[in-house]
Amino acid sequence: MPKPAGASVPTETNSVYLEATYFPADKKLRFFTPAPDIDMSDELLHRFWKAGFRWDNKHYVFVAPFQRSAVELLIKLCGKVGDERLA
């Protein structure tokens, strides 16, 4: 899981490529971190948990059921949610 970070952590989109996808077959949203050991602020981690995301340690990805709060968070962070079948 990405490490919670202290005050020196960069902002959530600090010039890092972020990718979010949706896969209709399992009705799941996925947020791919740039690196499995990326430092994320406590506030950002809390926003993920609150939106229904859980950390998948095997695939190094946040996963959430398709719901409005999760989609809104991903759009705010990534600008769009892509179709996983095309990724």
C-alpha positions as CSV (number, residue, x, y, z in Angstrom):
1,M,0.0,0.0,0.0
2,P,1.3,3.5,-0.7
3,K,2.9,4.9,2.4
4,P,1.1,7.6,4.4
5,A,3.3,10.7,4.3
6,G,4.2,13.6,6.4
7,A,4.0,17.3,5.7
8,S,6.7,17.2,3.0
9,V,4.6,15.2,0.6
10,P,3.9,16.6,-2.8
11,T,0.4,17.5,-3.8
12,E,-1.8,14.8,-5.3
13,T,-1.1,15.6,-8.9
14,N,2.4,17.1,-8.6
15,S,3.5,16.5,-12.3
16,V,2.9,12.7,-12.0
17,Y,1.0,10.8,-14.6
18,L,-2.2,9.4,-12.9
19,E,-4.4,6.8,-14.6
20,A,-8.0,5.8,-13.7
21,T,-10.0,3.1,-15.5
22,Y,-13.4,1.4,-15.3
23,F,-14.0,-2.2,-16.3
24,P,-17.7,-2.9,-17.1
25,A,-17.4,-6.7,-16.6
26,D,-16.7,-6.4,-12.9
27,K,-18.1,-2.9,-12.4
28,K,-15.0,-1.7,-10.7
29,L,-13.0,1.5,-10.9
30,R,-9.3,1.4,-10.6
31,F,-6.7,4.1,-9.7
32,F,-3.2,3.1,-10.7
33,T,-0.4,4.7,-8.7
34,P,2.8,5.8,-10.5
35,A,4.8,3.6,-8.1
36,P,3.8,1.1,-5.4
37,D,5.8,2.9,-2.7
38,I,4.5,6.4,-3.6
39,D,4.0,8.7,-0.6
40,M,0.4,9.9,-0.4
41,S,-0.9,12.5,2.1
42,D,-3.1,11.3,4.9
43,E,-5.8,13.5,3.5
44,L,-5.7,11.9,0.1
45,L,-5.7,8.4,1.6
46,H,-8.7,9.4,3.7
47,R,-10.5,10.7,0.5
48,F,-9.9,7.3,-1.2
49,W,-11.2,5.3,1.8
50,K,-14.2,7.6,2.1
51,A,-15.0,7.2,-1.7
52,G,-15.1,3.4,-1.2
53,F,-11.6,2.5,-2.5
54,R,-9.6,-0.4,-1.1
55,W,-5.9,-1.2,-1.8
56,D,-5.2,-4.3,-3.9
57,N,-1.7,-5.2,-2.8
58,K,-1.3,-7.9,-5.5
59,H,-1.8,-5.5,-8.4
60,Y,-0.7,-2.3,-6.7
61,V,-4.0,-0.5,-7.5
62,F,-6.8,1.2,-5.6
63,V,-10.2,-0.5,-6.5
64,A,-13.7,0.7,-5.8
65,P,-17.2,-0.3,-6.9
66,F,-18.7,2.0,-9.5
67,Q,-20.3,4.8,-7.5
68,R,-20.6,8.5,-7.9
69,S,-18.2,9.6,-5.1
70,A,-15.4,7.3,-6.5
71,V,-15.9,8.6,-10.1
72,E,-15.9,12.2,-9.0
73,L,-12.6,11.7,-7.0
74,L,-10.9,10.0,-10.0
75,I,-12.0,12.8,-12.4
76,K,-10.7,15.4,-10.0
77,L,-7.4,13.7,-9.8
78,C,-6.9,12.3,-13.3
79,G,-9.1,14.4,-15.5
80,K,-11.0,11.4,-16.9
81,V,-11.8,7.7,-16.3
82,G,-10.7,5.5,-19.2
83,D,-12.2,2.2,-20.4
84,E,-10.0,-0.6,-19.0
85,R,-10.7,-2.7,-22.1
86,L,-8.9,-0.2,-24.2
87,A,-6.0,0.5,-21.8
